[in-house]
Amino acid sequence: MNLPPAAEDSHRAVPRDATALAERSELTVRASELSYRRLFESAQDGILILDADTGCINDVNPFLVDLLGFSHDEMVGRTVGELSPFKDIVSNQAMLEILQEQHYVRYENLPLQTQGGRHIAVEFVCNVYEAGGRNMIQCNIRDITQRRHAEEEVRLMHAELEERVTERTAQLAAANKELEAFSYSVSHDLRAPLRHVMGFVKLLQQDAGSTLSGKGHQHLVTISNSAKRMGVLIDDLLTFSRIGKSALQQIWINLDELVQDTLGDFDEETQERHIEWDIQPLPKVMADRSLLRLVLVNLLSNAVKFTSHNAAARIEIGCLADGVDETVIFIRDNGAGFDPRYAGKLFGVFQRLHSEAEFEGTGIGLANVQRIIHRHEGRVWAEGEVDAGATFYFSIPKPSDTPHGP
């Protein structure tokens, strides 16, 4: 049958198009294989290609040859379990069974020994895939020896650091304990001679009072006042040494009630003074009541003392805006204040920013405040200006079950 010219051309084009398509497909496959081969050859991880049915190695890349020290020919055709680096890990058959069931095997930190006897650590990951109608296994082996060494060095450094911290903490605790014992012992031992001084001053005043001159009487008064001040200092030192010994008895405390109770201690001292008290509503806090009362006594005592030269003294007690993790209480006065450059010295033992002639005191009260608040895991700080008053702050951490309302 004779076809029209156009139909005959179309009939001849079909096989030519199919041939061209097949050639293009073959070129694409070859390009893909070449690309994979280049990746396989240049990979910086070891790669094993295994037959899933037999577990025999079909191919191995140059990186793994260099890593393990076996030649390409020594590895191809053998199972993983037959190679000495893998003999002590898992049997070839067991690994194959896991792969056939789960199609995946992973070892996070696999110890291996190379042909040359070097010990290394690797990540070993196997996956099953299909190629050409057969199941194949690709094993990727990454050398993590240096990383493991670095991790071990970091672990040892952390362990050493923790040991040093534990040792230093123990040393500090022992030093604090010795200091507390020393303070208690010195303070206790000073009481007897001090009582003798005060007793003999009194006897001298009684026995020889009429024969003493006015200057002699003044000397006895000075000795008596100094002995009394030393007695107060000893009491403060004993209090300071005891603060760190007793266990905290933390309960929910109504600060409004505790402040009112504490203010009663100053009735006699302030009855002839004009003090404007501004006491704001205060929240409940979880703390040791007796120790927190001592904090308030010391801070209020400071406020009363340092406003004593003011005809119109003003003392404010309040709470900062409610914080998430802590409650911050402040006591503010319009008294003598202090130079803010020396604020860091306020809470040290015997650290005073005013002379004894200006304001009496032992320099231990604020140290007690700081120690108590630190035992509650809180903070304490102060702000002030000379002749412009001062504000003292302390914080008490909030427990997770903080109650709401007053």
C-alpha positions in Angstrom: 0.0 0.0 0.0 1.3 3.3 -1.0 1.1 6.0 1.7 0.7 9.7 1.0 4.0 11.5 1.3 3.0 13.3 4.6 1.8 10.0 6.2 5.0 8.2 5.2 7.2 10.9 6.8 5.1 10.7 10.0 5.5 6.9 10.0 9.3 7.1 9.7 9.5 9.8 12.5 8.1 7.5 15.2 11.1 5.2 15.5 13.5 8.0 15.1 11.8 9.9 18.0 11.8 6.7 20.2 15.5 6.1 19.5 16.4 9.7 20.4 14.4 9.4 23.7 16.1 6.1 24.6 19.5 7.7 23.9 18.6 10.7 26.1 17.5 8.4 28.9 20.7 6.4 28.7 22.7 9.6 28.8 20.7 10.8 31.8 21.3 7.5 33.6 25.0 7.6 32.8 25.2 11.2 34.1 23.4 10.2 37.2 25.7 7.2 37.8 28.8 9.4 37.2 27.5 12.0 39.6 26.9 9.3 42.3 30.3 7.8 41.6 32.0 11.1 42.1 30.2 11.6 45.4 31.0 8.1 46.4 34.7 8.5 45.6 35.1 12.0 47.2 33.0 11.5 50.3 34.7 12.4 53.6 32.8 9.6 55.4 33.3 5.9 54.8 30.7 4.1 52.6 30.1 0.4 52.3 27.7 -1.1 49.7 26.5 -4.6 50.8 24.3 -7.2 49.2 21.2 -7.5 51.5 20.8 -11.2 51.0 24.4 -12.3 51.6 25.8 -9.4 53.6 28.9 -9.4 51.3 30.6 -6.1 50.5 30.1 -5.0 46.9 31.9 -1.8 47.0 33.9 0.5 49.4 35.0 4.1 49.0 38.5 5.4 49.3 37.9 7.2 52.6 37.0 4.0 54.4 40.0 2.2 52.8 42.3 4.8 54.3 40.5 4.9 57.6 40.5 1.1 58.3 43.8 0.3 56.5 42.4 -2.5 54.3 42.8 -2.5 50.6 39.7 -2.3 48.3 40.3 -5.9 47.2 40.6 -7.2 50.8 37.2 -5.8 51.7 35.1 -6.5 48.6 33.5 -10.0 48.6 33.7 -10.4 52.4 31.1 -9.7 55.1 31.4 -6.9 57.6 31.7 -9.5 60.4 34.7 -11.0 58.7 36.7 -7.8 58.9 38.7 -7.6 62.1 37.5 -4.0 63.1 33.9 -5.2 63.3 34.3 -8.7 64.8 33.6 -7.7 68.4 30.6 -5.6 67.6 27.7 -7.7 66.3 27.5 -10.8 64.1 26.9 -10.2 60.5 23.8 -12.4 60.5 22.3 -10.5 63.5 22.8 -7.2 61.8 21.3 -8.5 58.6 18.2 -9.7 60.5 17.7 -6.3 62.0 18.2 -4.6 58.7 15.7 -7.0 56.9 13.1 -6.3 59.7 13.6 -2.6 60.3 15.6 -1.5 57.2 17.8 0.6 59.5 20.7 0.1 62.0 22.5 2.8 63.9 25.5 2.7 66.3 26.1 6.1 67.9 29.6 5.5 69.3 31.2 2.4 67.8 34.7 1.5 68.9 36.9 0.1 66.1 40.5 -1.0 65.8 42.1 -0.4 62.4 44.4 -2.8 60.6 47.3 -0.8 62.0 46.1 -1.2 65.6 44.8 2.3 66.0 41.6 2.7 68.2 39.0 4.9 66.7 35.3 5.7 67.4 32.7 5.9 64.6 29.1 6.5 63.9 27.8 3.5 61.9 24.5 3.9 60.0 23.0 1.3 57.6 20.0 1.7 55.4 18.3 -0.8 53.0 17.4 0.4 49.5 16.4 -1.2 46.2 18.5 -1.0 43.1 17.9 -3.0 39.9 15.3 -5.2 41.5 17.6 -6.2 44.4 17.8 -5.0 48.0 21.1 -3.3 48.8 22.6 -2.0 52.0 24.5 1.3 52.3 26.6 1.7 55.4 27.9 5.2 56.2 30.8 5.3 58.7 31.8 8.6 60.2 35.1 9.0 62.1 34.2 10.8 65.4 37.5 10.0 67.2 38.6 13.6 67.6 35.1 14.7 68.6 35.0 12.0 71.3 38.4 13.0 72.6 37.3 16.7 72.8 34.1 15.6 74.6 36.1 13.6 77.0 38.4 16.5 77.7 35.4 18.7 78.3 33.9 16.1 80.6 37.2 15.8 82.6 37.4 19.6 82.8 33.9 19.8 84.2 34.5 17.0 86.6 37.7 18.8 87.8 35.9 22.1 88.1 33.1 20.6 90.1 35.6 18.9 92.4 37.4 22.3 92.9 34.1 24.0 93.6 33.1 21.3 96.1 36.5 21.6 97.7 36.4 25.4 97.9 32.8 25.4 99.1 33.9 23.0 101.9 36.8 25.2 102.7 34.6 28.3 102.8 32.0 26.6 105.0 34.8 25.5 107.4 36.2 29.0 107.5 32.8 30.5 108.2 32.2 28.0 110.9 35.6 28.8 112.5 34.8 32.5 112.2 31.4 32.0 113.9 33.0 30.0 116.7 35.7 32.6 117.1 33.2 35.5 117.3 31.1 33.6 119.8 34.1 32.7 121.9 35.6 36.2 121.9 32.3 37.8 122.6 31.5 35.4 125.4 35.0 35.7 127.0 34.8 39.5 126.9 31.7 39.5 129.2 33.6 38.6 132.4 36.2 41.4 132.3 33.6 43.9 131.1 31.4 43.1 134.1 34.4 43.6 136.3 35.1 47.0 134.8 31.5 48.1 135.2 31.4 46.7 138.8 34.5 48.5 140.0 33.4 51.7 138.4 30.2 51.5 140.4 32.1 50.7 143.6 34.5 53.6 143.0 31.6 55.9 142.5 30.0 54.7 145.8 33.2 54.6 147.9 35.1 57.6 146.7 32.4 59.7 145.0 32.6 62.5 147.5 36.3 62.8 147.2 36.5 62.9 143.4 36.7 66.2 141.5 34.2 67.0 138.8 36.8 65.9 136.2 37.2 62.6 138.1 33.5 62.0 138.0 33.4 62.7 134.3 36.2 60.2 133.7 34.1 57.5 135.6 31.1 58.4 133.4 33.1 58.0 130.3 34.5 54.6 131.4 30.9 53.5 132.3 29.5 54.6 129.0 32.3 53.0 127.0 31.8 49.7 129.0 28.0 49.8 128.2 28.8 50.4 124.5 31.1 47.5 124.5 28.4 45.4 126.1 26.1 46.3 123.2 28.8 45.5 120.7 29.3 42.1 122.3 25.6 41.4 122.2 25.6 42.3 118.5 28.6 40.1 117.8 26.8 37.2 119.5 23.7 37.8 117.4 25.8 37.9 114.3 27.5 34.6 115.1 24.2 32.9 115.9 22.4 33.9 112.7 24.1 31.3 110.6 23.7 28.4 113.1 19.9 27.9 113.5 17.8 26.3 110.8 15.3 28.6 109.1 11.7 28.1 110.3 9.9 29.5 107.3 6.2 30.2 107.5 3.7 32.6 105.7 4.1 35.9 107.4 1.6 38.9 107.3 4.1 41.8 106.9 1.5 44.4 107.9 1.1 42.7 111.3 4.9 42.1 111.7 5.7 45.8 111.0 3.1 47.0 113.5 4.6 44.6 116.1 8.1 45.8 115.4 7.2 49.5 115.6 6.2 48.9 119.2 9.8 48.5 120.1 10.4 52.2 119.2 7.5 53.8 121.2 9.6 54.9 124.1 12.5 56.1 121.8 10.2 58.2 119.6 7.6 59.5 122.0 9.1 62.9 122.2 9.8 63.2 118.5 7.6 64.1 115.6 7.9 61.4 113.0 5.5 61.1 110.0 5.0 57.4 109.3 3.9 56.3 105.8 3.2 52.6 106.0 1.8 51.1 102.8 -0.1 47.8 102.5 2.3 45.0 102.5 2.1 41.4 101.1 2.6 38.1 102.8 6.0 36.5 102.5 7.5 33.1 103.2 10.3 33.6 105.8 11.6 32.9 109.3 9.5 35.3 111.5 12.1 35.9 114.2 14.9 36.6 111.7 12.7 38.8 109.5 11.7 40.8 112.6 15.4 41.3 113.3 15.8 42.7 109.8 12.9 45.2 110.3 14.3 46.2 113.8 17.7 47.0 112.3 16.4 48.9 109.3 13.8 50.8 111.3 16.3 51.6 114.0 18.6 53.1 111.3 15.8 55.2 109.9 14.8 56.5 113.4 18.5 57.1 114.3 19.5 58.9 111.1 16.4 61.2 111.1 17.0 62.3 114.7 18.5 65.6 113.6 15.3 66.4 111.5 12.6 68.4 113.1 10.1 66.8 110.7 11.3 63.3 110.2 9.5 61.1 107.6 9.8 57.3 107.3 8.1 55.3 104.6 7.7 51.5 104.5 6.4 50.0 101.2 6.7 47.3 98.6 7.8 47.7 95.0 5.6 46.6 92.1 4.9 42.9 92.4 7.6 40.8 90.9 7.3 37.4 89.4 10.0 35.7 91.5 10.5 37.9 94.6 8.9 40.4 96.9 10.9 43.6 97.4 10.3 45.7 100.6 11.8 49.1 101.1 12.3 51.5 104.1 12.9 55.1 103.1 13.8 58.1 105.3 14.6 61.7 104.9 17.6 61.6 107.3 21.3 62.1 107.0 21.7 59.7 104.0 25.1 58.6 102.8 27.6 59.1 100.0 26.5 56.7 97.3 30.2 56.0 96.4 30.4 54.0 99.6 27.2 52.1 99.3 29.1 48.8 99.0 30.5 49.2 102.5 27.2 49.6 104.3 26.6 45.9 104.8 30.1 45.0 106.1 30.8 44.2 109.7 32.0 47.3 111.6 31.6 49.4 108.4 30.2 52.9 109.4 29.9 55.9 107.2 29.1 58.3 110.1 31.2 58.9 113.2 30.2 57.8 116.7 30.0 61.5 117.6 27.3 62.0 115.0 25.3 58.8 115.4 25.9 56.0 117.9 26.1 52.4 116.7 28.3 49.4 116.4 28.4 48.8 112.6 26.9 45.3 112.8 23.2 45.9 112.3 23.3 46.0 108.5 25.7 43.1 108.4 23.0 41.1 110.3 20.4 42.3 107.8 22.5 41.1 104.8 23.3 37.8 106.4 19.6 37.1 107.2 18.4 38.0 103.7 21.1 36.0 102.1 20.1 33.0 104.1 16.6 33.4 102.6 18.3 33.5 99.2 17.2 37.1 98.7 19.0 40.4 97.9 19.7 43.6 99.9 20.9 47.0 98.6 20.6 50.7 99.4 20.4 54.1 97.7 21.1 57.5 99.2 22.5 60.9 99.0 24.3 62.9 101.7 21.7 65.0 103.7 18.9 63.7 101.3 17.8 60.5 103.0 18.3 56.9 102.3 16.3 53.9 101.0 17.1 50.3 102.0 15.7 47.4 100.0 15.5 43.7 100.7 13.9 40.9 98.7 12.3 37.6 99.7 12.0 34.9 97.0 8.4 33.8 96.2 7.6 30.0 96.5 5.6 28.4 93.8 2.5 28.3 96.0 2.4 32.1 96.8 -1.0 33.0 98.1 -3.0 35.9 96.6 -4.5 38.8 98.5 -3.4 40.4 101.8 
